[in-house]
Amino acid sequence: MRLKNIIFHVDVNSAFLSWEATYRLHHKGGTLDIRTVPSAVGGDMSMRHGIILAKSIPAKKYRITTGETILEAKRKCPNLLLVPPNYGMYEQCSKAFMEILKEYSDNVEQYSIDEAFVDMSETCHLFGSPVETANQIKDRVYNELGFTVNIGISSNKLLAKMASDFEKPDKVHTLYPEEMEEKMWSLPVSDLFFVGRATTKKLLNLGIMTIGELAKTDPVWLKTVLKKQGEIVWNFANGIDFSPVVSVAPPNKGYGNSTTTPYDVVDEETARKVLLALSETVGSRLRKDHVEIELVSVGIRYSDLSYVSHQKRLKTSTDLTMEIYDAACELFVALWNGDPIRHLGVHTGKVQDCDFSRQLVLFDDTDYEKLSKVDDTIDVIRKRFGNDAVKRAVFVNQPIDHMSGGISREKRSVDYSKIVVD
C-alpha cells in the first residue's frame, strides 16, 4: 500500500567528527577511529574560537556538550582527544552525501550541512517499502562514503526529524501519527523540536514535564501563557506540521558576517579595520547574488561577553563595500562604550534585487559608478586568483584578516602533515 506522504529526515551521526574520522582512516592512513574514544572537534583556542563543535559518543559519557568551551570540556575529561575543524573537507562530504539523496528523489531540502529532508512520496515505491528504502540509503552512505546516518520516516517533516533523533547511530526509525503516543509522548518536553532552554524552563514551571502532557494541555490556555510560542509547541507535540519539503532555498532575508578578534580590540582604528574586512565579505556576497540592501547593523560583544547592537536604514539600496563600511563605522562610533571588544559583526537587511538605479542626493559628489566598477573588478580577480590576490593597503602586515567573517581561514583546511592521525 502506498502512503500519501512519505518524508525522510536524514541526519549524519556526529557529522564533523564522523567526517574527520573517515578522512583520517581512509585518506591519511590513520589507524585510530576517533569515534571510538572520547574525542571532539574544537576551534582554535589561540584564535579564541575555543568551543566544542562536535563530540564522539564516548565523549557524551563525560557530559560534554556541543557549544561549551574547550576548557569546560577538558575539566570534564582531561584525556579528551581534540582535533581541529576542516570545513573545506566537511563541505565536500556534505556535497557527496546530498548527491546520494538526490538519486532517490528530486525533492531534497538541505536543512543544514549534515541533514536533509527528502520527499519520497512519489518515488519510494520504486525502491521498496519506506523502511527498506531508508535502510538502502543508510547502507549506501556508509559503504560509499564511510560514515553513518540516522533516518527518520513519517508523513511530515516534524515527525520525521523527531524520529531521526531516536536511538543512534546508524538506525532507521518510523514515527507515524498513530505511533506518537507510544514513541514520542513519554519523552521529556525538552526533546521536542523548537523547545529550547527558555521554553523548557517555562513549561516545567507550568508542571508540563513530557511531550504527552504538553499535547494534552488546553491550547487556548497555553497560547495565553506562552503567546505564539505556545501555539507552535502544542501543534508540534500533537504532530501537526504542514510545511512542505522545498528543494530550492528561499532568498536570503539578510546578509551578515561576524568574527571573534584574535585579541581584545581597544582602539577605534583597529575596530574600523575589522569592520572593513567584514564589509568586504558582506559586499562580495551581495554582488554575487545580484541583490542590494537598505539596512545595516553592527553588533559588538565585549570581553565580558555582554552584547549590544545598533542599526540604520540607508537612503538608497546598495551593494557597495565602502558604503556598507561607512554605515558600519557610523553605527560603531555611536554604539561603542570604550570597553575591550572580542567580537564584531556587520549585518544587513531589507534585501531586494538590483535595479541598477540610485536616488540622487543633493550635495553628494561620490562617484558611485566608479566604486561599483572597482568592486566588480576586485570580485573578478579574487574569483579567478583567490581572495588574497587583491588586498587593501591597510591590511598589509596586519593581524586582521582582510576578508573576515563566516568560516575563518584556520577552519577551511588542516595541515595533516603536522598532526599525528594514528
Number of C-alpha atoms within 10 A of each C-alpha: 5 11 14 9 12 21 25 33 32 30 25 24 24 23 24 27 25 24 25 24 24 20 20 20 18 12 9 15 11 16 12 13 16 25 20 12 16 21 25 32 25 26 22 16 13 9 13 15 18 16 21 23 21 22 27 23 19 17 22 13 11 15 11 27 17 17 13 14 19 24 14 14 22 15 12 15 17 11 12 20 17 17 19 19 24 21 18 14 18 22 16 12 22 19 13 14 24 20 12 16 21 13 10 20 15 14 19 23 21 20 16 10 17 21 22 23 29 26 26 25 18 16 15 21 14 10 12 12 14 22 17 13 19 26 19 13 19 24 17 17 20 14 11 11 17 16 25 23 28 26 33 29 28 25 23 25 25 24 29 26 26 24 27 28 20 18 11 16 17 18 19 25 23 22 25 18 15 9 12 19 15 11 15 24 20 14 16 17 26 19 15 22 14 14 17 12 10 9 17 19 16 13 21 14 10 11 11 19 18 20 25 21 17 25 20 13 14 10 17 12 12 20 16 12 15 15 12 11 16 20 17 18 25 23 15 21 24 19 23 16 14 10 9 12 19 15 16 10 9 7 10 12 11 16 19 21 21 24 21 19 20 16 16 15 20 13 12 14 10 14 21 17 19 28 27 26 25 29 33 23 22 28 26 20 16 23 19 12 12 13 19 25 25 18 21 24 20 25 21 22 18 20 15 10 11 9 13 12 16 15 20 16 15 15 12 14 23 27 24 25 23 18 17 27 23 15 20 27 19 13 19 24 13 9 16 17 10 12 14 17 24 20 23 24 22 31 20 26 19 16 20 17 12 16 11 8 9 11 8 10 10 6 6 7 8 9 8 14 10 10 15 17 12 13 19 15 12 17 20 11 14 15 11 10 10 11 15 12 11 13 14 10 9 11 16 11 7 11 11 18 20 25 21 24 24 13 14 16 15 15 17 14 15 17 9 10 8 7 10 9 18 12
